[in-house]
Amino acid sequence: MRAVLHIISDQQRHYLPLEEALLQSALGGADVLQIRQKRSPAAETYALLNRLSSQCRAAHVDTELFINDRVDVAIAAGVAGVHLATKSLPLEAVQSLRRATGWRGLIGCSVHSLAEAVAAEARGADYVTFGHVFSTKTHEAVPPRGTPTLAEIVERLSIPVLAIGGIREENVEQVLETGCSGVAVIGAIMESENPRRATQSLLDRIARSRTAPRILFPPIYRGGDSNEKHNI
């Protein structure tokens, strides 16, 4: 099994209209679209998720939808996961909501150090995303954390680790050599004139990696198939 590809939306960084870029990424084979709508009302984000879900089903693609931060929208829309940032609800509160509502999605956390990654696993995160690995436009003032730290986190944790930050075709093999479970990208896909082709090209490079993931990204709950529910 190959490493997974998560594509994260950004309201400021997209060449095509945002929804079109996301759909094209799904058609290109993205494993997950993580919708990050920091400036949008809940109703608008909920509607976007429902439209994308319908479009993916109509196109017979298996791309799953995650949402960044908005646990309420994740539960209401029944998406496959929620990704928590530093200022999101505490992980324990989201776990309580998951139990109380019966929602079966994955809960991931952003981390920026080995200590944060170890703490997130201890608190029950299903996966973590570590970065930024390379220099990025959004973190130009902060030095990249590099692949050695990523490799250390991958080795220490017993949950999947995704890498993020400045990852593109030309450096993704270097990232995958750490044994990480996958990569999350924004600019490499969303800023492309052809997100579908860019996604396919990046996935092809991932598939040709000489290094298998140390831990596979966990199974994702898919709507009505009880055999594919994530074990939480």
VMD Tcl script that draws the C-alpha trace (Angstrom):
set ca {
  {0.00 0.00 0.00}
  {1.25 3.48 -0.86}
  {1.36 6.61 1.23}
  {-1.80 8.72 1.09}
  {-2.29 12.15 -0.43}
  {-4.33 14.75 1.43}
  {-5.11 17.99 -0.37}
  {-5.99 20.99 1.78}
  {-8.06 23.88 0.51}
  {-7.04 27.50 1.02}
  {-9.39 30.38 0.34}
  {-6.49 32.56 -0.79}
  {-4.39 30.06 -2.74}
  {-6.15 28.55 -5.74}
  {-5.77 29.16 -9.47}
  {-9.17 27.82 -10.53}
  {-12.36 28.64 -8.62}
  {-12.00 26.85 -5.29}
  {-14.78 24.30 -5.69}
  {-13.67 23.43 -9.22}
  {-10.09 22.99 -8.08}
  {-11.18 20.66 -5.29}
  {-13.35 18.56 -7.56}
  {-10.57 18.30 -10.13}
  {-8.24 17.13 -7.36}
  {-10.71 14.43 -6.41}
  {-10.99 13.35 -10.04}
  {-7.20 13.15 -10.10}
  {-7.29 10.56 -7.32}
  {-6.72 12.47 -4.08}
  {-7.34 10.24 -1.07}
  {-8.67 13.08 1.09}
  {-9.82 16.64 0.53}
  {-9.47 18.62 3.74}
  {-11.72 21.66 3.57}
  {-10.27 24.63 5.43}
  {-12.70 27.56 5.45}
  {-11.49 29.77 8.25}
  {-13.39 32.84 7.08}
  {-16.65 31.20 6.00}
  {-19.91 30.82 7.95}
  {-20.84 27.31 9.00}
  {-23.78 27.19 6.58}
  {-21.55 28.04 3.63}
  {-19.00 25.38 4.55}
  {-21.73 22.81 5.13}
  {-23.19 23.53 1.68}
  {-19.76 23.22 0.06}
  {-19.19 19.85 1.68}
  {-22.58 18.56 0.53}
  {-21.97 19.73 -3.04}
  {-18.52 18.15 -3.16}
  {-19.85 14.91 -1.67}
  {-22.60 14.72 -4.30}
  {-20.16 15.51 -7.10}
  {-17.71 12.84 -5.94}
  {-20.46 10.23 -5.76}
  {-21.72 11.18 -9.21}
  {-18.19 10.85 -10.59}
  {-17.68 7.50 -8.79}
  {-14.52 8.66 -7.03}
  {-13.49 7.44 -3.58}
  {-12.01 10.68 -2.29}
  {-13.02 11.32 1.33}
  {-13.86 14.70 2.81}
  {-12.32 16.02 6.02}
  {-12.87 19.43 7.52}
  {-10.39 21.62 9.30}
  {-11.34 22.86 12.79}
  {-15.15 22.93 12.42}
  {-16.20 19.90 14.45}
  {-19.85 20.95 14.37}
  {-19.90 21.01 10.57}
  {-17.99 17.71 10.38}
  {-20.62 15.99 12.50}
  {-23.58 17.64 10.78}
  {-22.29 16.79 7.30}
  {-21.13 13.31 8.31}
  {-17.71 13.72 6.76}
  {-14.94 11.19 7.26}
  {-12.70 13.24 9.53}
  {-11.87 16.48 11.30}
  {-8.43 18.03 11.59}
  {-7.68 20.07 14.69}
  {-5.37 23.07 14.70}
  {-3.73 24.72 17.68}
  {-6.76 26.92 18.42}
  {-9.40 24.25 17.78}
  {-11.46 22.57 20.46}
  {-9.39 20.32 22.74}
  {-8.95 16.81 21.43}
  {-10.70 15.35 24.47}
  {-13.78 17.50 23.85}
  {-13.96 16.34 20.24}
  {-13.66 12.72 21.36}
  {-16.57 13.28 23.76}
  {-18.65 14.72 20.92}
  {-17.79 11.74 18.76}
  {-19.01 9.34 21.43}
  {-22.12 11.37 22.21}
  {-23.25 11.83 18.60}
  {-22.24 8.49 17.15}
  {-20.18 10.22 14.47}
  {-17.43 7.85 13.33}
  {-14.90 10.17 11.73}
  {-11.17 10.31 12.32}
  {-9.61 13.00 14.48}
  {-6.25 14.39 13.44}
  {-4.01 17.05 14.97}
  {-1.39 19.45 13.65}
  {1.93 19.17 15.49}
  {5.21 21.06 15.14}
  {7.62 19.07 17.31}
  {8.31 15.60 18.63}
  {6.95 16.58 22.05}
  {3.67 17.78 20.54}
  {3.37 14.62 18.46}
  {3.94 12.32 21.42}
  {1.39 14.28 23.46}
  {-1.21 14.11 20.67}
  {-0.86 10.34 20.46}
  {-1.13 9.99 24.23}
  {-4.35 12.03 24.15}
  {-5.90 9.74 21.56}
  {-5.39 11.39 18.16}
  {-6.01 9.04 15.25}
  {-3.20 10.66 13.26}
  {-0.98 13.73 13.28}
  {0.24 16.10 10.58}
  {3.76 17.43 11.12}
  {5.28 20.48 9.49}
  {6.30 22.56 7.97}
  {8.92 20.26 6.49}
  {10.20 22.64 3.80}
  {9.92 26.39 3.34}
  {6.45 27.65 2.45}
  {4.88 30.94 1.40}
  {2.70 30.99 4.51}
  {5.58 30.41 6.98}
  {8.45 32.32 5.39}
  {9.58 33.75 8.72}
  {9.80 30.34 10.41}
  {12.66 27.98 9.50}
  {11.52 24.64 8.05}
  {11.63 21.76 10.50}
  {13.14 19.32 8.01}
  {12.96 15.61 7.31}
  {15.23 14.46 10.19}
  {12.66 15.60 12.76}
  {9.89 14.09 10.65}
  {11.77 10.77 10.58}
  {12.17 10.84 14.36}
  {8.46 11.43 14.87}
  {7.55 8.64 12.44}
  {9.82 6.27 14.35}
  {8.49 7.22 17.79}
  {4.74 7.22 17.14}
  {2.38 4.27 16.78}
  {-0.18 6.30 14.81}
  {0.07 7.61 11.25}
  {2.15 10.70 10.60}
  {1.48 12.93 7.60}
  {4.02 15.48 6.39}
  {3.09 18.99 5.29}
  {4.87 22.13 4.14}
  {6.45 22.87 0.78}
  {6.04 19.33 -0.53}
  {6.11 18.92 -4.30}
  {6.97 16.30 -6.89}
  {10.67 17.12 -6.79}
  {11.04 16.56 -3.03}
  {8.26 14.11 -2.12}
  {10.56 11.07 -2.35}
  {12.82 12.63 0.27}
  {9.78 12.98 2.53}
  {8.51 9.45 1.91}
  {11.94 8.01 2.76}
  {11.11 8.80 6.40}
  {8.38 6.15 6.32}
  {5.61 8.68 6.89}
  {2.06 7.59 6.19}
  {1.44 10.27 3.59}
  {1.69 13.90 2.64}
  {-0.65 16.87 2.80}
  {-0.28 19.63 0.24}
  {-1.85 22.95 -0.68}
  {0.09 24.94 -3.25}
  {1.38 22.01 -5.30}
  {-2.19 21.25 -6.33}
  {-4.44 24.21 -5.56}
  {-2.21 26.73 -7.34}
  {-1.95 24.58 -10.45}
  {-3.76 25.47 -13.65}
  {-4.69 21.80 -13.91}
  {-5.30 20.34 -10.43}
  {-6.41 17.00 -11.84}
  {-3.18 16.46 -13.76}
  {-1.08 17.82 -10.89}
  {-2.74 15.38 -8.49}
  {-2.20 12.46 -10.85}
  {1.47 13.38 -11.29}
  {2.09 13.66 -7.56}
  {0.30 10.38 -6.90}
  {2.37 8.69 -9.59}
  {5.54 9.88 -7.88}
  {4.20 8.64 -4.52}
  {3.32 5.25 -6.00}
  {6.88 4.88 -7.33}
  {8.44 5.55 -3.94}
  {11.03 3.00 -2.84}
  {9.89 3.36 0.79}
  {6.66 1.91 2.14}
  {4.78 3.74 4.93}
  {5.79 2.55 8.38}
  {2.13 2.76 9.43}
  {-0.72 2.83 6.95}
  {-3.26 5.61 7.23}
  {-6.24 4.15 9.12}
  {-9.39 2.85 7.45}
  {-11.98 5.57 7.00}
  {-15.63 5.18 7.90}
  {-17.65 5.23 4.70}
  {-21.28 6.15 5.23}
  {-23.42 3.04 5.23}
  {-20.85 0.23 5.03}
  {-20.59 -1.18 8.52}
  {-17.61 -3.31 7.48}
  {-15.50 -0.22 6.90}
  {-16.16 1.68 10.09}
  {-13.08 2.98 11.82}
  {-12.58 1.16 15.10}
  {-12.75 3.83 17.81}
}
mol new
graphics top color blue
foreach p $ca { graphics top sphere $p radius 0.5 }
foreach p [lrange $ca 0 end-1] q [lrange $ca 1 end] { graphics top cylinder $p $q radius 0.2 }
display resetview
